[in-house]
Every structure is written in structure tokens, then in C-alpha cells.
Amino acid sequence: MVKIMVKVGIIGASGYTGGELLKFLYKHSQVEVVAATSRQFDGLDVHKVHPHLRDLDLKFQNLSPGEIEADLVFTATPHGASMKIIPQLIENDIKVVDLSGDYRFDDLNLYQKWYGMEHTHPLKAVYGLPEINREDIKGADLVANPGCFPTGGILASLPLVAEKLVEIVIIDSKTGVSGAGVKPTEATHYPNCGDNVNPYAVTTHRHMPEIQEKLSQFGDVKVSFTPHLVPVIRGIMTTVHTFPKDDVTPAYAKEVYDDFYEGEPFVRVLDVSEIPRLSSVRGSNYCHIGCFDMDENGRMVVVSSIDNLVKGASGQAVHNMNIMFGFPETESLDELGLHP
């Protein structure tokens, strides 16, 4: 088999997700990074911003989308910015994996309602959760990388929804501070988030309708979602509460998950009563799903853990790229978690 070298660019390469993308792409045997853009750090060596990438001989450049010559571009840009960049890339026959929320919704009205802005450049995109859209991703020109919370929430809920075993899922997620990005805020200032647990956007987080829309493609389900900021750097621990039909036992639920995720390279279904750990997936592209416990009221609890910067962002984006170009899906993504 002849290897092809794919030229890849990253727009917005100076943030946490940009650093993770560069880390995985540096290891990739069939990728050449030809552009890592940043207005703020134009001309600076990449390792001056991402110190773990000292062996990467690359400088940041302040390039416009039209100046990038690549086969694929990752847009690690804020919502609202991606939609202004991506159409020109697509016109130039460049494939795109977008890490913002601009192209995740099938229903633009949902985007405009929850993101509070008009979508001025709608395009056809494939939702980039490989576990449900692998075949569509293969032929896509634009892949919308899922949000970090939706990745953990959808994967933890999907088998029960797809089997029509539940009609309501209540999702509680705890996230590390890196999910808020590089720029510090009052909420992420250490004295405010250290030794603390902070619920936020308790009924209004924009990832809730994303989870709702995607799960609803598999069954008639209502979704409630609340995120919490916890004093860890990486990781999302998601706890799903639901009330399945009377004949569903923990052992049967585990069988459903085993069957649904059979052959998936990055999903690991744990045993009944085994709780996923953040440390088990930290730094990796894996999602661990477990627990499956039920209480005397018929409530089932399913728990998932992911690294928000990897499976919840950059690792999943590289996974999507691998699928788009026919590379082995685990190429450059086969690192295990960092426990303890």
C-alpha cells in the first residue's frame, strides 16, 4: 500500500486544542503540517507557546484562509468566526474539520437561538461523531466536530435511546478548567475554581440542544443537561440518569452497550458497577462507559469519562481526518490514558 502525504493546516493553532492537534499530527506518518496560524504569535516558534512541542520545527504564521495551500484545514476558531472562514476553504477544494459550533446543527434555527447570532454562511456538514456517522464522514468535505459535553453525553446515552429503552435522559457533567480555553476568566481564576464545584448555565447550556438533536435521530427522547466546573485540568465525567423500561436490568444494559460499540476503536464498555475514571482516559482519545447501576426506584445510572481536549476535541478531529482520507482510524491516536 502506497502512503499518501496529506498537507494539513490549523487555523487558530495557539490555543489548547491547537496544541493538541499539533501533538497528534506530529506523530502522524501520513501528514505534513504546512500552516499553523496565529495573529498574536506570528513568526514565533510553536514551542514558545506549546512547550511540549519543542521538537516540532514550525512557526506560527498570520495567514488568511486564501493563503493556505493544504488538503485539509482544522478550524480551531470561536463560533461565529468559523463560518466566515470555512466557505473560502471549501471553494478552494480544501476539506475542513471545524472545532467550533457553527456547523453542528442540522436545524439552523437551533443554532441561531442558542448561539444568539444569525448563521450567515450555511453549508452542508457531517456531524463528526465517528461512532454514528462513520460512512458519511468518509465522503465529507466539511465535518463539524462535536462539542466536548455532547461527545460524553451522547455516547453514554445512545445505546439506550437507539434501542428505544428510554424516553428521558438527565445528564450531569463535570468538566476540567481547560475546557474554558487559554484565556483566563473570573470563573477559571484559580482562587474561584480551586477547592470548589461550580454549576453553570444549569438549564441553558448550548450543548444541550446539540445532544437533544443528535439523540433524537435515534429515538423519541427528552434531554436535560447541567454542566459543572471542577478543579481539574483535563477531563469530563458525565453521569446519565434515566428510567428505562421495567424489563431492563444492569446486565442487559451492559449487553446493549457491548453490542452497540462492538469494534469501535475508542469506546471501552466497563463492567456493571465499574465506574470510569478521568485518569484512565486523560491524554487519550478513549471514552470509557460504565456503572449501569439501578436503584429501587428504577433509575439507571450510566457514567462516561473522556479527555475534553482529546476525545472531546482535537483527538476526535484527527480521528475524523483519518476516516476522511482512508487512514487507519487509530493512526497517531493510540496513546493510552495517564493513570494515576
C-alpha positions in Angstrom: 0.0 0.0 0.0 1.4 3.4 -1.1 1.3 6.0 1.6 0.0 9.4 0.7 1.1 12.6 2.4 -1.7 14.9 3.3 -0.9 18.6 3.7 -2.7 20.0 6.8 -3.2 23.4 8.2 -4.6 24.6 11.5 -6.3 28.0 11.8 -6.2 29.1 15.4 -3.2 26.9 16.4 -2.1 28.7 19.6 -4.9 27.5 21.9 -5.2 24.3 23.8 -7.0 22.5 21.0 -4.4 23.8 18.5 -1.6 22.4 20.7 -3.3 19.0 20.9 -3.8 18.9 17.2 -0.2 19.7 16.6 0.9 16.9 19.0 -1.2 14.2 17.3 -0.3 15.4 13.8 3.4 15.5 14.6 3.2 11.7 15.2 1.1 11.0 12.1 3.0 9.1 9.4 1.0 10.5 6.6 0.6 14.1 7.4 2.7 17.2 6.9 1.7 20.3 8.8 2.1 23.2 6.4 0.5 26.0 8.3 -0.3 26.8 12.0 -1.9 30.2 12.1 -1.9 32.8 14.8 -2.2 36.6 14.6 -0.9 37.2 18.1 2.2 34.9 17.7 3.0 35.5 14.1 6.7 34.4 13.4 7.1 32.8 16.8 8.3 29.2 17.1 5.4 26.9 18.0 7.2 25.5 21.1 7.3 29.0 22.6 3.6 28.7 23.1 3.3 24.9 23.3 6.4 23.9 25.3 5.7 20.2 25.0 6.2 20.5 21.2 9.9 21.5 21.4 10.9 19.0 18.6 8.4 20.4 16.2 10.2 22.7 13.7 7.3 25.1 12.9 6.5 28.7 13.3 3.1 30.4 13.7 2.0 32.4 10.7 -0.6 35.1 10.3 -2.2 33.8 7.1 -5.6 34.4 5.6 -7.7 31.4 4.5 -6.9 32.1 0.9 -3.2 31.9 1.5 -3.3 28.4 2.9 -2.4 25.6 0.5 -3.5 22.3 2.1 -5.6 19.2 1.6 -7.4 19.7 4.9 -7.6 22.5 7.4 -8.7 22.3 11.0 -10.5 25.4 12.1 -9.9 25.8 15.9 -11.7 29.1 16.0 -14.6 30.5 18.0 -18.2 30.1 17.0 -19.1 33.0 14.6 -15.5 33.1 13.3 -15.5 29.7 11.6 -18.5 30.5 9.4 -16.6 33.4 7.9 -13.5 31.3 7.1 -14.8 27.9 6.0 -16.7 28.8 2.8 -13.5 30.1 1.2 -11.6 27.0 2.2 -14.3 24.8 0.7 -14.3 26.9 -2.5 -10.6 26.2 -2.8 -11.2 22.4 -2.6 -9.8 22.1 0.9 -11.5 19.7 3.2 -12.3 21.1 6.7 -12.8 19.8 10.2 -14.4 22.6 12.2 -14.0 22.5 16.0 -16.4 25.3 16.6 -20.2 25.0 17.0 -21.0 26.8 13.7 -21.9 23.7 11.7 -23.0 21.2 14.3 -26.8 21.7 14.0 -28.9 20.4 11.2 -31.5 23.0 12.2 -30.1 26.5 11.7 -32.9 27.9 13.9 -31.4 26.0 16.8 -28.0 27.5 16.1 -29.4 31.0 15.9 -31.5 30.5 19.1 -28.8 29.0 21.3 -25.7 30.9 19.9 -27.5 34.2 19.7 -26.4 35.1 16.2 -27.5 34.7 12.6 -25.8 32.0 10.6 -24.6 33.9 7.6 -22.8 31.1 5.7 -24.7 27.8 5.9 -23.1 24.8 4.4 -23.8 21.1 4.3 -21.7 19.4 7.0 -21.5 16.0 8.6 -21.6 15.7 12.4 -18.3 14.3 13.3 -19.1 11.6 15.9 -17.5 8.6 14.2 -19.5 6.1 16.2 -22.7 7.2 14.5 -21.6 8.9 11.2 -18.5 7.0 10.0 -19.8 6.3 6.5 -20.9 9.9 5.9 -17.6 11.2 7.3 -15.7 9.2 4.7 -17.1 11.3 1.8 -17.4 14.6 3.6 -15.8 17.9 2.6 -16.9 19.6 5.9 -17.0 17.8 9.2 -18.4 19.5 12.3 -16.5 18.2 15.3 -18.9 17.6 18.2 -18.8 19.6 21.4 -17.0 18.1 24.3 -20.0 17.7 26.6 -22.1 16.2 23.7 -19.4 13.6 23.0 -19.5 12.2 26.5 -23.3 12.7 26.9 -24.3 11.2 23.6 -22.0 8.2 23.8 -23.2 7.4 27.4 -26.9 7.6 26.3 -27.1 6.5 22.7 -27.4 2.7 23.0 -30.4 3.0 25.4 -32.0 5.6 23.1 -31.3 3.6 19.9 -32.9 0.5 21.4 -36.0 2.6 22.4 -35.5 1.6 26.1 -35.7 5.2 27.5 -37.6 8.4 26.8 -35.8 10.8 29.2 -32.1 11.3 29.9 -30.8 13.7 32.5 -27.2 14.4 32.0 -24.9 15.8 34.7 -21.3 16.6 33.5 -18.2 17.7 35.5 -15.5 19.3 33.4 -11.9 20.4 33.8 -10.9 24.0 33.6 -9.1 23.6 30.2 -12.5 23.3 28.6 -12.8 27.1 29.0 -9.8 27.7 26.8 -6.5 29.5 27.2 -7.7 33.0 28.2 -8.4 33.1 31.9 -11.7 34.4 33.2 -13.2 35.2 36.6 -14.8 31.8 36.7 -11.5 30.0 35.9 -9.3 32.1 38.1 -7.7 29.6 40.5 -9.0 31.1 43.8 -12.5 30.9 42.4 -12.4 27.4 40.9 -9.9 25.6 43.2 -11.4 23.6 46.0 -14.8 24.3 44.5 -17.6 22.8 42.3 -19.4 25.4 40.2 -22.6 24.6 38.3 -23.2 27.0 35.4 -25.7 27.6 32.6 -27.7 25.0 34.6 -30.6 24.8 32.1 -29.4 27.0 29.3 -26.1 25.5 28.1 -25.9 25.5 24.3 -24.6 21.9 24.2 -28.0 20.7 25.5 -29.8 21.2 22.2 -26.9 19.6 20.4 -27.3 16.5 22.4 -31.0 16.6 22.0 -30.9 16.9 18.2 -28.4 14.1 17.7 -30.1 11.6 20.1 -33.5 12.4 18.6 -32.3 11.0 15.4 -32.3 7.6 17.1 -35.4 7.8 19.2 -38.0 9.9 20.8 -36.2 11.3 23.8 -36.1 14.4 26.0 -32.8 15.6 27.2 -31.9 17.7 30.3 -28.3 18.8 30.8 -26.3 20.6 33.5 -22.6 21.2 33.5 -20.3 21.8 36.4 -16.8 23.2 36.6 -14.5 21.2 38.8 -10.9 21.9 39.9 -9.1 19.6 37.5 -7.2 20.5 34.3 -8.5 17.8 31.9 -11.5 15.5 31.6 -15.2 15.3 31.6 -17.1 12.9 33.8 -20.7 12.5 32.6 -23.4 10.9 34.7 -26.6 10.0 32.9 -29.8 9.4 34.9 -32.6 7.7 33.2 -35.6 5.4 33.8 -35.6 2.5 31.4 -38.4 0.1 30.8 -39.2 -2.4 33.6 -37.5 -5.3 31.9 -34.1 -3.6 31.6 -31.5 -4.9 34.1 -28.0 -3.7 34.6 -26.6 -6.9 33.0 -28.9 -6.4 30.0 -28.0 -2.8 29.6 -24.3 -3.7 29.5 -25.1 -6.2 26.8 -26.8 -3.5 24.8 -23.7 -1.3 25.1 -21.3 -4.1 24.3 -23.2 -4.9 21.1 -23.7 -1.2 20.1 -20.0 -0.3 20.5 -18.5 -3.6 19.3 -15.5 -2.9 17.1 -15.3 0.8 18.0 -11.6 1.6 18.4 -12.1 4.3 21.0 -15.0 3.2 23.2 -14.5 0.9 26.1 -17.5 -0.6 27.9 -16.7 -1.4 31.5 -18.3 -4.0 33.8 -21.5 -3.4 35.7 -20.8 -1.3 38.8 -17.3 -0.4 37.5 -17.0 3.4 37.5 -14.9 5.1 34.7 -12.1 7.3 35.9 -10.8 10.6 34.5 -7.3 9.4 34.9 -7.9 6.3 32.8 -8.6 8.4 29.7 -6.5 11.5 30.4 -4.4 12.4 27.4 -6.1 9.7 25.3 -8.8 9.6 22.6 -10.8 6.9 24.5 -14.3 7.1 26.0 -14.9 4.8 29.0 -18.5 3.9 29.8 -19.6 2.0 32.8 -21.7 1.8 36.0 -25.1 0.6 34.7 -26.4 0.5 38.3 -30.1 0.8 39.2 -31.8 2.0 42.4 -35.0 0.7 43.9 -37.0 3.4 42.0 -35.9 2.1 38.6 -33.4 4.8 38.0 -30.4 3.6 35.9 -27.1 5.5 36.2 -24.6 5.3 33.3 -21.2 7.1 33.6 -18.7 8.1 30.9 -15.3 9.7 31.0 -13.4 11.4 28.3 -10.5 13.9 28.0 -12.2 17.1 26.9 -9.2 18.2 24.8 -8.8 14.9 23.0 -11.9 12.7 22.5 -13.8 15.9 23.2 -12.0 18.0 20.7 -8.6 17.5 18.9 -8.3 13.7 19.1 -11.8 13.3 17.7 -10.9 15.8 15.0 -7.8 13.8 13.9 -10.0 10.6 14.0 -12.3 12.3 11.6 -9.4 13.3 9.3 -8.2 9.7 9.4 -11.6 8.5 8.2 -11.9 11.2 5.5 -8.6 10.2 3.9 -8.9 6.4 4.5 -6.1 6.2 7.0 -6.1 3.7 9.8 -8.5 5.2 12.3 -6.1 4.8 15.2 -3.1 6.4 13.4 -1.4 8.8 15.9 -4.2 8.3 18.4 -3.2 5.0 20.1 -1.9 6.5 23.3 -3.5 5.1 26.5 -4.6 7.2 29.4 -2.3 8.7 32.1 -3.2 6.9 35.3 -2.5 7.9 38.0 
